[in-house]
């Protein structure tokens, strides 16, 4: 299966790698200079830096532990015995994408929230779909497939691992959110490619909810968003990990026109 990768994704990832290497070189140089001075102030500064860095890593690690534990403890694992019709579609998408190790797929009930995510922990990938999205199974399985395909694309593109190994570049303003937004466009492209029939504007689900999304005038929604695209809206968008929904909809519309 040919994957349509957003070209800016690779550009921003290259920048993240470059900045990560530069930062690591600077940190090593900084530590070596302080250690060579052998003053108590130098050693205290280095130890303080290392403690803060380890605390950040520990915080991220604990967050992942809690999330994965919550998912395994409360979630419903989709399998041949649990929602088998979705599981068959899921396996077919994994095969099309050439993913060797099947990520476990969980359904999570989150009080009406509409979301899905992929996470990597301890060398394994997991995907969670919130129940309010999964509930459209009987009425619109293609949109559900799109959401699942989008998350599988994160696994295929190894976005979680790439973010982990280029974590130091996060100190560069706007770079990590910019890379994340391009990853979202790529995953939308792949999710769309996995759903070839009965195409609708699937991302509208996230904007209007499962009861209203089929009734949204998508063209008007996109046009109005263009009118509201003020300098403040653009500036705030620089900090976001996901592009604004109208922009994502325009992107996937361009793929199927």
Kinemage of the C-alpha trace (Angstrom):
@kinemage 1
@onewidth
@group {chain A} dominant
@subgroup {mainchain}
@vectorlist {calphas} color= white
{ca unk a 1} P 0.000 0.000 0.000
{ca unk a 2} L 1.399 3.396 -1.006
{ca unk a 3} L 1.452 5.863 1.888
{ca unk a 4} L 0.928 9.563 1.205
{ca unk a 5} L 3.298 11.222 3.667
{ca unk a 6} L 3.003 14.938 4.296
{ca unk a 7} L 6.303 16.305 3.005
{ca unk a 8} L 6.685 18.738 5.910
{ca unk a 9} L 6.569 15.842 8.360
{ca unk a 10} L 9.970 14.630 7.194
{ca unk a 11} L 11.350 18.186 7.104
{ca unk a 12} L 10.339 18.897 10.702
{ca unk a 13} L 11.561 15.492 11.863
{ca unk a 14} L 14.954 16.184 10.285
{ca unk a 15} L 15.065 19.490 12.161
{ca unk a 16} L 14.169 17.696 15.403
{ca unk a 17} L 17.022 15.237 14.873
{ca unk a 18} L 19.487 18.055 14.120
{ca unk a 19} L 18.468 20.097 17.158
{ca unk a 20} L 18.518 16.989 19.368
{ca unk a 21} L 22.108 16.256 18.343
{ca unk a 22} L 23.144 19.893 18.822
{ca unk a 23} L 21.538 20.026 22.262
{ca unk a 24} L 23.159 16.759 23.331
{ca unk a 25} L 26.571 17.982 22.158
{ca unk a 26} L 26.069 21.229 24.076
{ca unk a 27} L 24.967 19.384 27.229
{ca unk a 28} L 27.963 17.025 27.106
{ca unk a 29} L 30.304 19.960 26.545
{ca unk a 30} L 28.676 21.906 29.373
{ca unk a 31} L 28.977 19.003 31.809
{ca unk a 32} L 32.577 18.239 30.856
{ca unk a 33} L 33.614 21.868 31.371
{ca unk a 34} L 31.990 22.019 34.777
{ca unk a 35} L 33.487 18.695 35.818
{ca unk a 36} L 36.954 19.800 34.737
{ca unk a 37} L 36.630 22.870 36.968
{ca unk a 38} L 35.994 20.515 39.900
{ca unk a 39} L 34.469 23.248 41.999
{ca unk a 40} L 31.632 22.565 44.408
{ca unk a 41} L 29.445 25.051 42.539
{ca unk a 42} L 30.100 23.245 39.247
{ca unk a 43} L 29.251 19.850 40.678
{ca unk a 44} L 26.101 21.206 42.320
{ca unk a 45} L 24.964 22.762 39.032
{ca unk a 46} L 25.531 19.545 37.095
{ca unk a 47} L 23.780 17.420 39.700
{ca unk a 48} L 20.829 19.819 39.778
{ca unk a 49} L 20.520 19.636 35.994
{ca unk a 50} L 20.642 15.843 36.011
{ca unk a 51} L 18.078 15.595 38.821
{ca unk a 52} L 15.614 17.830 36.997
{ca unk a 53} L 16.122 15.891 33.756
{ca unk a 54} L 15.575 12.554 35.491
{ca unk a 55} L 12.476 13.911 37.231
{ca unk a 56} L 10.984 14.914 33.875
{ca unk a 57} L 11.689 11.459 32.448
{ca unk a 58} L 10.219 9.814 35.537
{ca unk a 59} L 7.077 11.965 35.308
{ca unk a 60} L 6.542 11.003 31.660
{ca unk a 61} L 7.193 7.333 32.455
{ca unk a 62} L 4.718 7.311 35.352
{ca unk a 63} L 2.078 9.001 33.204
{ca unk a 64} L 2.449 6.246 30.622
{ca unk a 65} L 2.252 3.539 33.287
{ca unk a 66} L -0.980 5.016 34.652
{ca unk a 67} L -2.534 5.408 31.212
{ca unk a 68} L -1.670 1.885 30.039
{ca unk a 69} L -2.772 0.386 33.359
{ca unk a 70} L -6.072 2.283 33.195
{ca unk a 71} L -6.599 1.132 29.609
{ca unk a 72} L -5.900 -2.514 30.432
{ca unk a 73} L -7.853 -2.389 33.682
{ca unk a 74} L -11.026 -0.703 32.410
{ca unk a 75} L -10.933 -1.003 28.642
{ca unk a 76} L -12.636 -3.582 26.444
{ca unk a 77} L -10.110 -5.381 24.259
{ca unk a 78} L -11.379 -5.843 20.699
{ca unk a 79} L -10.717 -9.395 19.491
{ca unk a 80} L -12.213 -12.300 17.555
{ca unk a 81} L -14.552 -12.789 20.514
{ca unk a 82} L -15.304 -9.135 21.202
{ca unk a 83} L -16.724 -7.080 18.319
{ca unk a 84} L -15.388 -9.620 15.786
{ca unk a 85} L -16.628 -7.610 12.771
{ca unk a 86} L -14.437 -4.668 13.777
{ca unk a 87} L -11.541 -6.949 14.615
{ca unk a 88} L -11.602 -8.447 11.124
{ca unk a 89} L -11.469 -4.959 9.585
{ca unk a 90} L -8.710 -4.065 12.041
{ca unk a 91} L -6.575 -7.052 11.027
{ca unk a 92} L -7.128 -6.239 7.358
{ca unk a 93} L -5.889 -2.673 7.869
{ca unk a 94} L -2.842 -3.911 9.776
{ca unk a 95} L -2.023 -6.235 6.895
{ca unk a 96} L -2.440 -3.450 4.311
{ca unk a 97} L -0.098 -1.194 6.261
{ca unk a 98} L 2.466 -3.952 6.725
{ca unk a 99} L 2.543 -3.628 10.511
{ca unk a 100} L 4.313 -6.731 11.822
{ca unk a 101} L 3.223 -6.697 15.477
{ca unk a 102} L -0.500 -6.200 16.004
{ca unk a 103} L -1.214 -3.429 18.556
{ca unk a 104} L -3.942 -4.301 21.038
{ca unk a 105} L -7.115 -2.301 20.407
{ca unk a 106} L -9.140 -1.107 23.399
{ca unk a 107} L -12.474 0.663 23.840
{ca unk a 108} L -12.527 3.233 26.646
{ca unk a 109} L -15.586 4.931 28.133
{ca unk a 110} L -14.723 8.582 28.797
{ca unk a 111} L -18.010 10.276 29.599
{ca unk a 112} L -18.944 11.381 26.102
{ca unk a 113} L -15.528 12.582 24.956
{ca unk a 114} L -14.684 11.976 21.310
{ca unk a 115} L -11.090 10.908 20.990
{ca unk a 116} L -8.681 8.120 20.147
{ca unk a 117} L -4.971 7.692 20.697
{ca unk a 118} L -2.000 5.457 20.088
{ca unk a 119} L 0.625 4.897 22.750
{ca unk a 120} L 3.857 2.938 22.931
{ca unk a 121} L 5.025 1.468 26.218
{ca unk a 122} L 7.621 -1.164 27.080
{ca unk a 123} L 8.227 -1.985 23.423
{ca unk a 124} L 4.538 -2.516 22.601
{ca unk a 125} L 1.983 -0.356 20.797
{ca unk a 126} L -1.592 0.125 21.962
{ca unk a 127} L -4.583 1.870 20.421
{ca unk a 128} L -7.589 3.171 22.324
{ca unk a 129} L -10.889 4.349 20.815
{ca unk a 130} L -13.314 6.195 23.067
{ca unk a 131} L -16.678 4.468 23.293
{ca unk a 132} L -18.682 7.390 21.888
{ca unk a 133} L -16.739 7.063 18.650
{ca unk a 134} L -16.881 3.274 18.671
{ca unk a 135} L -20.666 3.427 19.128
{ca unk a 136} L -21.144 4.544 15.495
{ca unk a 137} L -20.165 0.985 14.517
{ca unk a 138} L -23.642 0.025 13.331
{ca unk a 139} L -24.473 3.302 11.573
{ca unk a 140} L -21.174 4.315 10.000
{ca unk a 141} L -18.429 1.717 10.152
{ca unk a 142} L -16.356 3.582 7.540
{ca unk a 143} L -15.875 6.554 9.865
{ca unk a 144} L -14.868 4.189 12.663
{ca unk a 145} L -12.407 2.536 10.283
{ca unk a 146} L -10.996 5.956 9.427
{ca unk a 147} L -10.384 6.746 13.103
{ca unk a 148} L -8.752 3.361 13.710
{ca unk a 149} L -6.721 3.685 10.517
{ca unk a 150} L -5.518 7.112 11.615
{ca unk a 151} L -4.182 5.669 14.873
{ca unk a 152} L -2.616 2.694 13.087
{ca unk a 153} L -0.811 5.218 10.888
{ca unk a 154} L 0.894 6.622 13.994
{ca unk a 155} L 2.149 3.096 14.695
{ca unk a 156} L 3.233 2.531 11.098
{ca unk a 157} L 5.133 5.832 10.985
{ca unk a 158} L 6.679 5.187 14.432
{ca unk a 159} L 5.648 8.663 15.594
{ca unk a 160} L 5.773 7.760 19.300
{ca unk a 161} L 9.316 6.383 19.056
{ca unk a 162} L 10.494 9.344 16.989
{ca unk a 163} L 9.130 11.778 19.560
{ca unk a 164} L 10.834 9.857 22.349
{ca unk a 165} L 14.279 9.853 20.749
{ca unk a 166} L 14.069 13.527 19.742
{ca unk a 167} L 12.639 14.675 23.072
{ca unk a 168} L 15.495 17.176 23.747
{ca unk a 169} L 14.413 19.193 20.687
{ca unk a 170} L 11.203 20.044 22.540
{ca unk a 171} L 12.949 23.079 24.014
{ca unk a 172} L 12.999 24.655 20.531
{ca unk a 173} L 9.900 26.910 20.346
{ca unk a 174} L 7.088 25.681 18.090
{ca unk a 175} L 9.113 22.825 16.532
{ca unk a 176} L 7.529 19.817 18.275
{ca unk a 177} L 3.923 21.069 17.808
{ca unk a 178} L 4.676 21.784 14.134
{ca unk a 179} L 6.018 18.251 13.649
{ca unk a 180} L 2.994 16.813 15.462
{ca unk a 181} L 0.567 18.705 13.202
{ca unk a 182} L 2.268 17.361 10.081
{ca unk a 183} L 2.070 13.841 11.543
{ca unk a 184} L -1.681 14.324 11.948
{ca unk a 185} L -2.042 15.257 8.273
{ca unk a 186} L -0.093 12.137 7.303
{ca unk a 187} L -2.281 9.928 9.502
{ca unk a 188} L -5.427 11.499 8.040
{ca unk a 189} L -4.092 10.705 4.561
{ca unk a 190} L -3.473 7.077 5.498
{ca unk a 191} L -6.806 6.736 7.311
{ca unk a 192} L -8.579 8.035 4.217
{ca unk a 193} L -6.705 5.623 1.946
{ca unk a 194} L -7.918 2.720 4.089
{ca unk a 195} L -11.573 3.697 3.580
{ca unk a 196} L -12.411 3.685 -0.106
{ca unk a 197} L -16.188 3.376 -0.088
{ca unk a 198} L -19.062 5.526 1.194
{ca unk a 199} L -16.729 8.472 1.765
{ca unk a 200} L -18.009 11.266 3.996
{ca unk a 201} L -16.243 14.065 5.852
{ca unk a 202} L -15.256 11.882 8.753
{ca unk a 203} L -13.468 14.500 10.828
{ca unk a 204} L -16.705 16.443 11.214
{ca unk a 205} L -17.555 13.823 13.838
{ca unk a 206} L -14.988 15.436 16.143
{ca unk a 207} L -16.442 18.887 15.577
{ca unk a 208} L -20.175 18.215 15.857
{ca unk a 209} L -20.482 14.934 17.756
{ca unk a 210} L -21.960 11.593 16.762
{ca unk a 211} L -25.570 12.831 16.678
{ca unk a 212} L -25.085 15.862 14.430
{ca unk a 213} L -22.033 15.316 12.247
{ca unk a 214} L -23.947 13.944 9.250
{ca unk a 215} L -26.117 17.066 9.174
{ca unk a 216} L -23.256 19.577 9.063
{ca unk a 217} L -22.859 21.700 5.939
{ca unk a 218} L -19.174 20.966 5.513
{ca unk a 219} L -18.508 23.572 2.820
{ca unk a 220} L -20.055 26.295 4.979
{ca unk a 221} L -18.091 25.058 8.003
{ca unk a 222} L -14.820 25.380 6.094
{ca unk a 223} L -15.772 28.757 4.587
{ca unk a 224} L -16.719 30.206 7.979
{ca unk a 225} L -13.495 28.900 9.500
{ca unk a 226} L -11.592 30.803 6.817
{ca unk a 227} L -13.353 34.022 7.832
{ca unk a 228} L -12.440 33.421 11.483
{ca unk a 229} L -8.783 32.761 10.694
{ca unk a 230} L -7.510 35.898 12.441
{ca unk a 231} L -3.949 36.629 13.549
{ca unk a 232} L -4.818 35.414 17.060
{ca unk a 233} L -6.223 32.136 15.721
{ca unk a 234} L -3.085 31.612 13.628
{ca unk a 235} L -0.798 32.414 16.563
{ca unk a 236} L -2.567 30.032 18.936
{ca unk a 237} L -2.390 27.357 16.238
{ca unk a 238} L 1.421 27.417 16.514
{ca unk a 239} L 1.163 25.889 19.987
{ca unk a 240} L -1.313 23.139 19.071
{ca unk a 241} L -0.342 19.509 18.506
{ca unk a 242} L -3.242 19.051 16.060
{ca unk a 243} L -4.226 21.284 13.120
{ca unk a 244} L -7.592 22.995 13.323
{ca unk a 245} L -10.307 20.579 12.149
{ca unk a 246} L -11.385 22.610 9.076
{ca unk a 247} L -7.812 22.462 7.788
{ca unk a 248} L -7.700 18.711 8.308
{ca unk a 249} L -11.028 18.336 6.515
{ca unk a 250} L -9.757 20.396 3.569
{ca unk a 251} L -6.707 18.150 3.438
{ca unk a 252} L -8.624 14.874 3.245
{ca unk a 253} L -11.177 16.389 0.857
{ca unk a 254} L -8.314 17.149 -1.536
{ca unk a 255} L -7.380 13.452 -1.517
{ca unk a 256} L -10.744 12.192 -2.718
{ca unk a 257} L -11.812 14.916 -5.130
